[in-house]
Amino acid sequence: MQHCGGGAGPNVFGQAGPTGGDASSDVDAALERWVEQGIAPERIIATRRTAGKVERTRPLCAYPAIARYKGAGSTDDAANFECVN
């Protein structure tokens, strides 16, 4: 996902290094939880911010699943997507 940096889509998900963030939106925290507690992440929420304001969120799904829009609600909100195989 680091290839998405600078684009219009969500591109922040804790990949800049350890932050001690929430495992639902921070890849380092998700990996730590997986190693230490045996809980593999099914998805991580990526965020797009502009001037500190969240513009868009999307789920990054565990392979081979992909994020699919549920058909209702804003396409800028990760809650309106599901990870499907």
N, C-alpha and C positions, 0 to 999 in steps of 0.2 A: 504493500500500500504506500510505501514512501515515494513511489513514482508519481503519486497524485498530488504531491505538494505544490501549492501555488495555483491549482486549478479551481474551478467553480464548485466542486463537490466537497463533501465532508472529508477532511484530511488530518484531523487530530484525534488520536486515540491512545495517547501516552507513549508513543514511539520515540520521543525525544530523550528518554532515559528514565531512571527510577524517580517516581514522584510520590509514591505512597498513596496513590489515588484509589478510586473505587474499581473493583475488579470488573464491573459491568462496562466501564468505559476507558480502562487503562490496561493496555496489553501487558505491561510489566507486572501489575498487581494480579492480573488474571493468570499469568504464568506462575507467579509465586504461589497463589492459591492452589493451582493444579499440582505443583510439585509437593507442597507442604501438606495439603489436605486431600489430595486426590480428586478434586473437583475440576473437571475439564470444562473450559468455556464453550458454550454452544454458540454464542455470539458476543460481539463487543460493539458498543455504540460509538461510532465516529461522529465528530462534530465539525461544523464549519462556522467559524466566528468572524465577524467583521466589526472592527472597532469595539471589541469586547462583548458584542451582542451575538447570541446564538442565532444563526440564520437557518441552519439545516442540520438534521441528524439522520443517520442511516445505520442499519445494522450491518456489521461485517460478520458473515456467517461462517461457521466451521465447515471446511470442505467435506463433502462435495455439495453441501446445501448452498442455495443462492437466496438473496433477498427478493421477495416478491411483494408488490403492492397489494394490499387487501381489497382495494377498490373503493374505499371511502376514507374521507379525511384528507388532511394536507399531505402532499407528497414530500414536504419538508420535515415531517415528523416521523422518527424511527418507529414510534408506536403503531403506525399504520402500515408496517411491513412485517412479514413473517419469513422465517428461514425455512425453505422447502427443498427437498431433494428432487 
